Structure formats: C-alpha cells, structure tokens
C-alpha cells in the first residue's frame, strides 16, 4: 500500500474503507464515533486483512490526501448517502459513490420488482382465461390467451409471462455491473461480460423452464403434457399447477442473475 491508496477490509456482509496517508496513518469515517478521523494503520485494520481498491484512473496522491484532510472532523455519517466508501471514493476520484449502497439498492429493487411481476403474472393467468380462476382449465386457457398475443399457445404464454421478471432482473444486474471509466480494464471487461451473459441467462432460463415442463409432464408439450408438467413442477414446493406457473415464470429471472453474476466472477478469476 502507498500514499493516497483507497484501502478496505471485509466485515462479513459489508466492507469498511479508508485512505492510506502513506505515513502509517489512515483517514476514514470511524465506525463507532461516526466522524472522519486520522488513526494509526493498526487501529484502522483492527486485526483484519486490508485490501487495495484498484482504479483504472484516479487523481494524484497529493490531491487524494488533500481531499481527505479537508474533511477531518466531519460528523455527517449516513449509511446510504455519506458512508466510509462514499468518502474514500470521493477522495480518489472526486465522485461521491458507494458500490455497496448501489448494489444493495439494485438487488433489493430487482428482487422486489421480479417478485411483484411473478405475482402479477399469476393474476394475469387467472383473469385472462376463458375459464377464470386457477383451476387446471383456468390456468391452461389463461396461458393460451397470453401466448396468443404473440401468435402462440400455452407454451408461448409461459415465455411471455417470464419476460417481465427477467427484464426487471436484467435491469438490476446491469446497474450492479454498470461500466465506470475509473475502474481497471480487467474489472470493466468482466462487467461487460456479466451484462451480456445476464441477457443470455434470461433466454436460457426461459428455454429451461419450458424444457422442465415438457420433461416433467406425461405427454410433452401437448395440453395434457403441460398440465401434468406444471403440476409436477409445482409439487416440488408442495403446490400444484399455480405454483408450477410461478416457478417457470420466475426461472428466467433467476437464471439471468445467476448466469450474469457467475460469468462476471469467472471472468475476473481468469483475468487475475
């Protein structure tokens, strides 16, 4: 580590950040007092392993230290708007930002949005069919009606209903993995791969959901096959056809997140 470095250590579900002054001291937002202080390296590290936050571009060490020192004594800590990572990132780049806060917000928003979309999809199936409700006939006619919007049948209906949760999850993942010119080239490349594979994952999830219904059913993708397939899929969580619809509709969103983030992590690993 050297003068002006952005350093951090992991605390389980979050990380704590500071600026290395290059003289055995660190300036950071103290966790207990909630103010910006200069402390010894050992006091900052608290026995934990300290890591370097790497940047593709950042300001000169002298500017970084000047910024850090200019806020010594500040007591305006806010977890979501002015935390230790906001401070350290601002010192390095002049940009007030926190990856932890951004990622938490995007993930929570994506999860709640996708959940609402899945619940809404069940409502659409219930209301759209010729036989209203969530009986076997109601679900099948509802799926067929939804699929008819794109010129298909019940199978197409499953794919159409999965589009909304998948789109919401894709937007959330794109926010988590958004590009930033201040990042290293390796990190930016890994994020680009992750964003691309998120979209691929959504498509794979849709195909996988339809394939699972066909495999679990008694007669492929015929009406009887879809009915029995959805019932079998739903039975894995103790439900029936309605639960099967919920699982298959959610599958593209789950796959989008898993494939996208997995590809990002894998690309970072092989780059290192």
C-alpha positions as CSV (number, residue, x, y, z in Angstrom):
1,X,0.0,0.0,0.0
2,X,1.2,3.6,-0.6
3,X,0.2,7.2,-0.1
4,X,-3.2,8.0,-1.4
5,X,-4.4,4.4,-1.8
6,X,-8.1,3.5,-1.2
7,X,-7.9,0.6,1.2
8,X,-10.6,-1.5,2.8
9,X,-11.3,-4.7,4.8
10,X,-14.2,-7.1,4.8
11,X,-16.6,-7.2,7.8
12,X,-18.8,-10.1,6.7
13,X,-21.8,-8.6,4.9
14,X,-20.1,-5.3,4.2
15,X,-16.7,-3.6,3.9
16,X,-15.0,-0.7,5.7
17,X,-13.0,1.9,3.7
18,X,-10.3,4.5,4.2
19,X,-7.4,6.4,2.7
20,X,-3.8,5.4,3.3
21,X,-1.8,8.5,4.1
22,X,1.5,6.8,3.5
23,X,2.9,7.6,6.9
24,X,1.4,4.8,9.0
25,X,-2.0,6.5,9.4
26,X,-5.3,6.2,7.7
27,X,-8.1,8.7,7.3
28,X,-11.6,7.2,7.4
29,X,-15.1,7.5,8.7
30,X,-14.8,5.9,12.1
31,X,-17.4,3.2,12.7
32,X,-18.1,4.0,16.3
33,X,-17.9,7.8,16.5
34,X,-19.3,8.4,13.1
35,X,-16.7,11.2,12.2
36,X,-13.8,11.4,9.9
37,X,-10.5,10.8,11.8
38,X,-6.9,10.1,11.2
39,X,-5.9,6.9,13.0
40,X,-3.0,4.5,13.1
41,X,-2.9,1.7,10.5
42,X,-3.3,-0.9,13.2
43,X,-6.3,0.9,14.7
44,X,-7.9,1.1,11.2
45,X,-7.2,-2.6,10.3
46,X,-8.4,-3.9,13.7
47,X,-6.5,-7.2,13.0
48,X,-8.2,-7.8,9.7
49,X,-6.6,-8.3,6.3
50,X,-6.5,-5.0,4.4
51,X,-7.0,-4.9,0.6
52,X,-6.3,-2.3,-2.1
53,X,-9.2,-0.9,-4.1
54,X,-7.8,-0.6,-7.6
55,X,-8.7,2.1,-10.1
56,X,-8.2,2.4,-13.8
57,X,-7.8,6.2,-13.3
58,X,-7.8,8.4,-10.2
59,X,-6.4,11.7,-9.0
60,X,-2.8,12.3,-7.8
61,X,-2.0,11.0,-4.3
62,X,-1.4,14.6,-3.2
63,X,-4.9,15.6,-4.3
64,X,-6.4,12.5,-2.6
65,X,-4.7,13.3,0.7
66,X,-5.7,17.0,0.5
67,X,-9.3,16.0,0.0
68,X,-9.2,13.5,2.9
69,X,-7.6,16.1,5.2
70,X,-10.1,18.8,4.2
71,X,-12.9,16.8,5.8
72,X,-11.2,15.7,9.0
73,X,-13.6,16.1,11.9
74,X,-16.7,15.9,9.7
75,X,-19.6,14.3,11.6
76,X,-22.3,13.7,9.0
77,X,-22.2,9.9,8.5
78,X,-25.1,8.4,6.7
79,X,-25.2,4.8,5.8
80,X,-26.9,5.3,2.4
81,X,-25.8,8.8,1.5
82,X,-22.4,9.5,3.1
83,X,-20.6,6.4,4.4
84,X,-17.0,5.4,4.5
85,X,-17.0,4.1,0.9
86,X,-18.6,7.3,-0.4
87,X,-15.8,9.3,1.4
88,X,-12.9,7.1,0.2
89,X,-14.2,7.1,-3.4
90,X,-14.6,10.8,-3.4
91,X,-11.1,11.3,-2.2
92,X,-9.8,9.2,-5.0
93,X,-11.9,10.5,-7.9
94,X,-13.9,13.5,-6.8
95,X,-17.1,11.3,-7.3
96,X,-19.3,10.7,-4.3
97,X,-20.2,7.0,-4.8
98,X,-20.6,3.7,-2.9
99,X,-20.7,0.4,-4.7
100,X,-22.2,-1.3,-1.6
101,X,-25.2,1.1,-1.5
102,X,-25.7,1.0,-5.2
103,X,-25.6,-2.8,-5.4
104,X,-27.8,-3.3,-2.3
105,X,-30.4,-0.9,-3.8
106,X,-30.3,-2.5,-7.2
107,X,-30.5,-6.0,-5.8
108,X,-33.4,-5.2,-3.5
109,X,-35.2,-3.4,-6.2
110,X,-34.7,-6.2,-8.7
111,X,-35.8,-8.8,-6.2
112,X,-39.0,-7.0,-5.1
113,X,-39.8,-6.0,-8.7
114,X,-39.3,-9.5,-10.0
115,X,-41.4,-10.9,-7.2
116,X,-44.2,-8.5,-7.9
117,X,-44.0,-9.3,-11.6
118,X,-44.3,-13.1,-10.9
119,X,-47.3,-12.4,-8.6
120,X,-48.8,-10.2,-11.3
121,X,-48.3,-12.9,-13.9
122,X,-50.3,-15.4,-11.8
123,X,-53.1,-12.8,-11.7
124,X,-53.0,-12.4,-15.4
125,X,-53.3,-16.1,-15.9
126,X,-56.2,-16.3,-13.5
127,X,-58.1,-13.5,-15.2
128,X,-57.2,-14.0,-18.9
129,X,-58.6,-17.5,-19.5
130,X,-62.0,-18.4,-20.8
131,X,-62.3,-20.5,-17.6
132,X,-61.5,-17.9,-14.9
133,X,-59.5,-18.8,-11.8
134,X,-56.6,-21.1,-11.1
135,X,-58.2,-24.4,-11.8
136,X,-56.4,-26.6,-14.3
137,X,-58.7,-25.4,-17.1
138,X,-58.4,-21.8,-16.0
139,X,-54.6,-21.9,-16.0
140,X,-54.4,-23.6,-19.4
141,X,-56.8,-21.2,-21.0
142,X,-55.1,-18.3,-19.4
143,X,-51.7,-19.3,-20.7
144,X,-53.2,-19.9,-24.1
145,X,-54.7,-16.4,-24.1
146,X,-51.4,-14.8,-23.1
147,X,-49.5,-16.9,-25.7
148,X,-52.0,-15.9,-28.3
149,X,-50.7,-12.3,-28.0
150,X,-47.6,-13.4,-29.8
151,X,-49.3,-15.9,-32.1
152,X,-48.6,-18.9,-29.9
153,X,-50.3,-21.1,-27.4
154,X,-49.9,-22.1,-23.8
155,X,-46.1,-22.7,-24.2
156,X,-45.7,-19.2,-25.6
157,X,-47.7,-18.0,-22.7
158,X,-45.1,-19.3,-20.2
159,X,-42.4,-17.5,-22.1
160,X,-44.3,-14.2,-22.4
161,X,-45.1,-14.2,-18.7
162,X,-41.4,-14.8,-17.8
163,X,-40.4,-11.7,-19.8
164,X,-41.3,-9.1,-17.1
165,X,-39.4,-10.6,-14.2
166,X,-36.5,-11.3,-16.4
167,X,-36.4,-7.8,-17.7
168,X,-36.5,-6.3,-14.2
169,X,-33.7,-8.6,-13.1
170,X,-31.7,-7.7,-16.2
171,X,-32.0,-4.0,-15.4
172,X,-30.9,-4.6,-11.8
173,X,-27.9,-6.6,-12.9
174,X,-26.9,-4.0,-15.5
175,X,-27.0,-1.5,-12.7
176,X,-24.8,-3.6,-10.4
177,X,-22.4,-4.3,-13.3
178,X,-22.5,-0.9,-14.9
179,X,-19.4,0.4,-16.6
180,X,-17.2,3.0,-14.8
181,X,-14.2,4.6,-16.5
182,X,-12.5,4.8,-13.1
183,X,-12.3,1.1,-12.8
184,X,-9.4,-1.1,-14.0
185,X,-9.6,-2.5,-17.6
186,X,-10.0,-6.0,-16.1
187,X,-12.9,-5.0,-14.0
188,X,-14.6,-3.2,-16.8
189,X,-14.2,-6.2,-19.1
190,X,-15.6,-8.6,-16.5
191,X,-18.6,-6.3,-16.0
192,X,-19.2,-6.2,-19.7
193,X,-19.2,-10.0,-19.9
194,X,-21.5,-10.1,-16.9
195,X,-24.0,-7.8,-18.6
196,X,-24.0,-9.7,-21.8
197,X,-24.4,-13.1,-20.0
198,X,-27.3,-11.8,-18.0
199,X,-29.3,-11.4,-21.2
200,X,-28.2,-14.9,-22.3
201,X,-29.2,-16.3,-18.9
202,X,-32.7,-14.9,-19.3
203,X,-33.1,-16.7,-22.6
204,X,-31.6,-19.9,-21.2
205,X,-33.9,-19.8,-18.2
206,X,-36.9,-19.5,-20.5
207,X,-35.9,-22.5,-22.6
208,X,-35.1,-24.4,-19.4
209,X,-38.5,-23.7,-17.9
210,X,-40.3,-24.9,-21.0
211,X,-38.0,-27.9,-21.1
212,X,-38.7,-28.7,-17.5
213,X,-42.5,-28.6,-18.1
214,X,-42.1,-30.9,-21.1
215,X,-39.8,-33.3,-19.2
216,X,-41.9,-33.5,-16.1
217,X,-45.2,-33.9,-18.0
218,X,-46.7,-37.1,-19.3
219,X,-47.1,-36.1,-22.9
220,X,-44.5,-33.5,-23.9
221,X,-45.9,-30.0,-24.7
222,X,-49.4,-31.1,-25.5
223,X,-52.2,-29.7,-23.4
224,X,-52.1,-32.8,-21.1
225,X,-48.3,-32.7,-21.0
226,X,-48.3,-29.0,-20.0
227,X,-51.0,-29.5,-17.4
228,X,-49.2,-32.5,-15.8
229,X,-45.8,-30.9,-16.2
230,X,-46.8,-27.7,-14.4
231,X,-48.4,-29.8,-11.6
232,X,-45.2,-31.8,-11.2
233,X,-43.0,-28.7,-11.1
234,X,-45.3,-27.1,-8.6
235,X,-45.3,-30.2,-6.4
236,X,-41.5,-29.7,-5.8
237,X,-42.6,-26.8,-3.4
238,X,-45.7,-28.5,-2.2
239,X,-48.1,-26.8,-4.6
240,X,-50.0,-27.5,-7.8
241,X,-50.3,-26.0,-11.2
242,X,-50.4,-22.4,-10.0
243,X,-47.1,-23.0,-8.1
244,X,-45.7,-24.6,-11.3
245,X,-46.6,-21.5,-13.2
246,X,-44.9,-19.3,-10.6
247,X,-41.7,-21.3,-10.7
248,X,-41.5,-21.4,-14.5
249,X,-42.2,-17.7,-14.8
250,X,-39.5,-16.9,-12.2
251,X,-37.0,-19.2,-13.8
252,X,-35.7,-16.7,-16.5
253,X,-35.1,-14.0,-13.8
254,X,-33.2,-16.4,-11.6
255,X,-31.1,-17.7,-14.5
256,X,-30.4,-14.2,-15.6
257,X,-29.0,-13.2,-12.3
258,X,-27.1,-16.5,-11.7
259,X,-25.5,-16.7,-15.2
260,X,-24.7,-13.0,-15.4
261,X,-23.1,-12.7,-12.0
262,X,-21.4,-16.1,-12.4
263,X,-19.9,-15.0,-15.7
264,X,-18.6,-11.8,-14.1
265,X,-17.0,-13.7,-11.3
266,X,-15.5,-16.3,-13.6
267,X,-14.1,-13.6,-15.9
268,X,-12.5,-11.8,-13.0
269,X,-11.0,-15.1,-11.8
270,X,-9.4,-16.0,-15.1
271,X,-8.2,-12.4,-15.6
272,X,-6.4,-12.5,-12.3
